[in-house]
Protein backbone atom coordinates (compact mmCIF):
# COMPACT_ATOMS: atom_id res chain seq x y z
CA UNK A 1 0.00 0.00 0.00
CA UNK A 2 1.43 3.32 -0.97
CA UNK A 3 1.66 6.31 1.33
CA UNK A 4 -0.81 8.23 -0.85
CA UNK A 5 -3.44 5.50 -0.48
CA UNK A 6 -2.85 5.25 3.25
CA UNK A 7 -3.19 9.01 3.54
CA UNK A 8 -6.53 8.97 1.67
CA UNK A 9 -7.89 6.19 3.87
CA UNK A 10 -6.85 8.09 7.00
CA UNK A 11 -8.53 11.27 5.77
CA UNK A 12 -11.74 9.42 4.86
CA UNK A 13 -11.79 7.61 8.20
CA UNK A 14 -11.19 10.85 10.11
CA UNK A 15 -13.89 12.68 8.16
CA UNK A 16 -16.33 9.81 8.75
CA UNK A 17 -15.62 9.79 12.49
CA UNK A 18 -16.06 13.55 12.71
CA UNK A 19 -19.35 13.37 10.79
CA UNK A 20 -20.55 10.53 13.01
CA UNK A 21 -19.58 12.52 16.13
CA UNK A 22 -21.45 15.60 14.87
CA UNK A 23 -24.51 13.49 14.08
CA UNK A 24 -24.42 11.94 17.56
CA UNK A 25 -24.02 15.36 19.21
CA UNK A 26 -26.93 16.75 17.16
CA UNK A 27 -29.18 13.83 18.10
CA UNK A 28 -28.26 14.10 21.78
CA UNK A 29 -28.97 17.84 21.71
CA UNK A 30 -32.23 17.28 19.81
CA UNK A 31 -33.63 14.74 22.27
CA UNK A 32 -32.29 16.19 25.52
CA UNK A 33 -32.27 19.89 24.64
CA UNK A 34 -30.86 22.08 27.42
CA UNK A 35 -32.88 24.97 26.00
CA UNK A 36 -33.86 26.25 29.40
CA UNK A 37 -30.20 27.19 29.88
CA UNK A 38 -29.51 28.69 26.46
CA UNK A 39 -29.43 32.46 26.12
CA UNK A 40 -31.23 34.45 23.49
CA UNK A 41 -29.93 37.59 21.88
CA UNK A 42 -30.90 41.15 22.74
CA UNK A 43 -34.54 41.99 22.03
CA UNK A 44 -35.45 44.36 19.24
CA UNK A 45 -38.30 46.82 19.26
CA UNK A 46 -39.35 50.01 20.91
CA UNK A 47 -38.37 50.38 24.55
CA UNK A 48 -41.26 51.46 26.75
CA UNK A 49 -39.95 53.05 29.91
CA UNK A 50 -43.28 54.31 31.26
CA UNK A 51 -44.83 52.15 33.99
CA UNK A 52 -47.61 49.80 32.85
CA UNK A 53 -50.66 49.99 35.10
CA UNK A 54 -52.62 47.07 33.60
CA UNK A 55 -50.80 43.97 32.35
CA UNK A 56 -53.98 42.06 31.40
CA UNK A 57 -52.89 42.04 27.74
CA UNK A 58 -50.11 39.61 28.74
CA UNK A 59 -52.71 36.83 29.02
CA UNK A 60 -53.10 36.96 25.22
CA UNK A 61 -49.39 36.34 24.60
CA UNK A 62 -48.31 32.72 24.09
CA UNK A 63 -44.81 33.58 25.35
CA UNK A 64 -43.12 36.51 27.05
CA UNK A 65 -39.54 37.56 26.53
CA UNK A 66 -37.53 39.31 29.20
CA UNK A 67 -34.25 41.06 28.43
CA UNK A 68 -31.56 40.87 31.07
CA UNK A 69 -29.26 43.87 30.95
CA UNK A 70 -25.77 42.59 31.55
CA UNK A 71 -22.46 43.39 29.86
CA UNK A 72 -24.00 41.78 26.78
CA UNK A 73 -27.82 42.02 26.91
CA UNK A 74 -29.59 38.69 26.41
CA UNK A 75 -33.17 37.48 26.51
CA UNK A 76 -35.09 34.72 28.24
CA UNK A 77 -38.37 33.15 27.07
CA UNK A 78 -40.95 32.79 29.82
CA UNK A 79 -44.56 31.99 30.40
CA UNK A 80 -46.40 35.00 31.74
CA UNK A 81 -49.82 35.76 33.12
CA UNK A 82 -51.70 38.64 34.57
CA UNK A 83 -54.00 38.66 37.56
CA UNK A 84 -55.60 41.84 38.82
CA UNK A 85 -53.54 43.91 36.39
CA UNK A 86 -50.26 42.63 37.87
CA UNK A 87 -47.71 40.75 35.74
CA UNK A 88 -46.39 37.37 36.88
CA UNK A 89 -43.55 35.50 35.19
CA UNK A 90 -43.23 31.78 35.61
CA UNK A 91 -40.03 29.83 35.65
CA UNK A 92 -39.54 26.09 35.27
CA UNK A 93 -36.66 24.63 37.28
CA UNK A 94 -35.74 28.06 38.58
CA UNK A 95 -33.00 26.92 40.90
CA UNK A 96 -29.64 27.89 39.46
CA UNK A 97 -31.01 30.43 36.98
CA UNK A 98 -29.26 33.60 38.03
CA UNK A 99 -31.08 35.72 35.46
CA UNK A 100 -34.02 35.62 37.87
CA UNK A 101 -32.21 38.02 40.20
CA UNK A 102 -30.81 40.07 37.30
CA UNK A 103 -34.18 40.83 35.73
CA UNK A 104 -35.95 42.46 38.66
C-alpha positions in Angstrom: 0.0 0.0 0.0 1.4 3.3 -1.0 1.7 6.3 1.3 -0.8 8.2 -0.9 -3.4 5.5 -0.5 -2.8 5.2 3.3 -3.2 9.0 3.5 -6.5 9.0 1.7 -7.9 6.2 3.9 -6.8 8.1 7.0 -8.5 11.3 5.8 -11.7 9.4 4.9 -11.8 7.6 8.2 -11.2 10.9 10.1 -13.9 12.7 8.2 -16.3 9.8 8.7 -15.6 9.8 12.5 -16.1 13.6 12.7 -19.3 13.4 10.8 -20.6 10.5 13.0 -19.6 12.5 16.1 -21.4 15.6 14.9 -24.5 13.5 14.1 -24.4 11.9 17.6 -24.0 15.4 19.2 -26.9 16.7 17.2 -29.2 13.8 18.1 -28.3 14.1 21.8 -29.0 17.8 21.7 -32.2 17.3 19.8 -33.6 14.7 22.3 -32.3 16.2 25.5 -32.3 19.9 24.6 -30.9 22.1 27.4 -32.9 25.0 26.0 -33.9 26.2 29.4 -30.2 27.2 29.9 -29.5 28.7 26.5 -29.4 32.5 26.1 -31.2 34.4 23.5 -29.9 37.6 21.9 -30.9 41.1 22.7 -34.5 42.0 22.0 -35.5 44.4 19.2 -38.3 46.8 19.3 -39.3 50.0 20.9 -38.4 50.4 24.6 -41.3 51.5 26.8 -39.9 53.1 29.9 -43.3 54.3 31.3 -44.8 52.2 34.0 -47.6 49.8 32.9 -50.7 50.0 35.1 -52.6 47.1 33.6 -50.8 44.0 32.4 -54.0 42.1 31.4 -52.9 42.0 27.7 -50.1 39.6 28.7 -52.7 36.8 29.0 -53.1 37.0 25.2 -49.4 36.3 24.6 -48.3 32.7 24.1 -44.8 33.6 25.3 -43.1 36.5 27.1 -39.5 37.6 26.5 -37.5 39.3 29.2 -34.3 41.1 28.4 -31.6 40.9 31.1 -29.3 43.9 31.0 -25.8 42.6 31.6 -22.5 43.4 29.9 -24.0 41.8 26.8 -27.8 42.0 26.9 -29.6 38.7 26.4 -33.2 37.5 26.5 -35.1 34.7 28.2 -38.4 33.2 27.1 -41.0 32.8 29.8 -44.6 32.0 30.4 -46.4 35.0 31.7 -49.8 35.8 33.1 -51.7 38.6 34.6 -54.0 38.7 37.6 -55.6 41.8 38.8 -53.5 43.9 36.4 -50.3 42.6 37.9 -47.7 40.8 35.7 -46.4 37.4 36.9 -43.5 35.5 35.2 -43.2 31.8 35.6 -40.0 29.8 35.7 -39.5 26.1 35.3 -36.7 24.6 37.3 -35.7 28.1 38.6 -33.0 26.9 40.9 -29.6 27.9 39.5 -31.0 30.4 37.0 -29.3 33.6 38.0 -31.1 35.7 35.5 -34.0 35.6 37.9 -32.2 38.0 40.2 -30.8 40.1 37.3 -34.2 40.8 35.7 -36.0 42.5 38.7 
